[in-house]
Amino acid sequence: MSLITKLEGLKVNPSTSCKMGDVLNRLDTDNRQYIEDILSVEPGSRGRISDATLAAVLRSEGYSVGRSTIGEHRRLVCSCYNLEG
């Protein structure tokens, strides 16, 4: 299977989500969109918030999520995503 085919087949797995996915699902629409925008900023880009900083802010608001979980979610390698076609 080619790389393009795998990436085009990347789909959200509706049956399970990681802790970051759980956090996003609990947020209201505006906060969810804001966090998703933060997560989509490319590494090295101006304005990127680190996984550790985002985790600290979320924990201060009562959400139990760690930096490695945020990093996996950001890279689409968490349980929210799969490569099944």
C-alpha positions as CSV (number, residue, x, y, z in Angstrom):
1,M,0.0,0.0,0.0
2,S,1.4,3.4,-0.9
3,L,2.0,6.2,1.5
4,I,-0.6,8.3,-0.2
5,T,-3.2,5.6,0.0
6,K,-2.6,5.1,3.7
7,L,-2.8,8.8,4.4
8,E,-6.0,9.2,2.3
9,G,-7.5,6.3,4.2
10,L,-6.8,7.9,7.6
11,K,-10.1,8.0,9.4
12,V,-11.4,8.9,12.8
13,N,-12.2,5.8,14.8
14,P,-15.6,6.6,16.3
15,S,-15.4,3.8,18.9
16,T,-12.4,5.0,20.9
17,S,-10.5,8.1,21.7
18,C,-7.4,9.0,23.6
19,K,-7.4,11.3,26.6
20,M,-6.8,14.3,24.4
21,G,-9.8,13.3,22.3
22,D,-11.8,12.9,25.4
23,V,-10.9,16.5,26.5
24,L,-11.8,17.8,23.0
25,N,-15.1,16.0,23.2
26,R,-16.0,17.6,26.5
27,L,-15.2,21.2,25.4
28,D,-17.8,23.6,24.0
29,T,-17.5,24.4,20.3
30,D,-15.4,27.6,20.6
31,N,-12.9,26.1,23.0
32,R,-12.6,22.9,21.0
33,Q,-12.0,24.8,17.8
34,Y,-9.3,26.9,19.5
35,I,-7.5,23.9,20.9
36,E,-7.7,22.1,17.5
37,D,-6.2,25.2,15.9
38,I,-3.4,25.1,18.5
39,L,-2.8,21.4,17.8
40,S,-2.6,22.0,14.0
41,V,0.3,24.5,14.2
42,E,3.4,22.9,12.5
43,P,6.6,22.2,14.5
44,G,8.9,25.2,14.3
45,S,6.2,27.6,13.3
46,R,5.7,30.8,15.1
47,G,3.0,30.6,17.7
48,R,3.3,26.9,18.3
49,I,2.5,26.0,21.8
50,S,4.5,23.0,23.2
51,D,2.8,19.8,24.2
52,A,4.1,20.4,27.8
53,T,2.7,23.9,28.0
54,L,-0.6,22.9,26.6
55,A,-0.7,19.9,29.1
56,A,0.0,22.3,32.0
57,V,-2.7,24.7,31.0
58,L,-5.3,21.9,30.5
59,R,-4.3,20.3,33.9
60,S,-4.7,23.7,35.6
61,E,-8.3,23.6,34.2
62,G,-8.9,20.2,35.7
63,Y,-8.3,18.0,32.6
64,S,-6.1,15.0,33.1
65,V,-3.9,14.8,30.0
66,G,-0.1,14.6,29.6
67,R,2.3,16.0,27.1
68,S,3.0,12.7,25.5
69,T,-0.7,12.1,25.0
70,I,-1.0,15.5,23.4
71,G,2.0,14.8,21.2
72,E,0.6,11.5,20.0
73,H,-2.8,13.1,19.2
74,R,-1.1,16.0,17.4
75,R,0.8,13.5,15.2
76,L,-2.4,11.4,14.6
77,V,-0.9,8.3,16.1
78,C,-3.2,8.0,19.1
79,S,-6.2,5.7,19.5
80,C,-8.5,8.4,17.9
81,Y,-7.0,7.5,14.5
82,N,-6.4,4.4,12.5
83,L,-5.1,3.4,9.1
84,E,-7.9,1.1,8.1
85,G,-9.4,1.8,4.8
